[in-house]
Amino acid sequence: MGIDPGVARIGWAVVEAGKNPPKAVAYGCITTKQSDAHEQRLLVTYKAFCTLFSRYKPDCVSMEELFFSKNVKTAIHVGEGRGVLLLAAAMHKTLVTSYAPLTIKQTICGDGKAEKIQIQHMVKRILKLKEIPQPDDAADALAIALTHAYSYKIKERTV
């Protein structure tokens, strides 16, 4: 499972990576209401991901590492959201691996400076989807899941 952490929108994707090529099982986006209190939004996220973990029973979870250079308040809120996601994974005894945005871009596009649209097109192509997954957060979650699938295969071959 790949997760693009956030508070307002959290992308998620389940990819079956044992097959060649990888296959998108399911993907989507959890949204929380901006009008809700922050702690309520975190609770909505937690419950939604507990449901997803129970439904799909992922072997592992991959998440994007946080990178914020300007808005500290946003970074703290997203960090709290990421913490809730880590808790949900731990409660379901699911291993979590994190990847930097640069690593994801390099893995999916071969270029650490790839634009968001380039990543989306590559995700569509790799998974043989008819169209680019929407919303963007779901496409990002697919890219994160694929990054782990490729990284895991490399580790598997070298161990």
Secondary structure, DSSP 8 states (H G I E B T S, - for coil): -EEE--SSEEEEEEEE-SSSS-EEEEEEEEE--TTS-HHHHHHHHHHHHHHHHHHH--SEEEEE----SS-HHHHHHHHHHHHHHHHHHHHTT-EEEEE-HHHHHHHHHS-TT--HHHHHHHHHHHTT-SS--SSHHHHHHHHHHHHHHHHHHHHHHH-
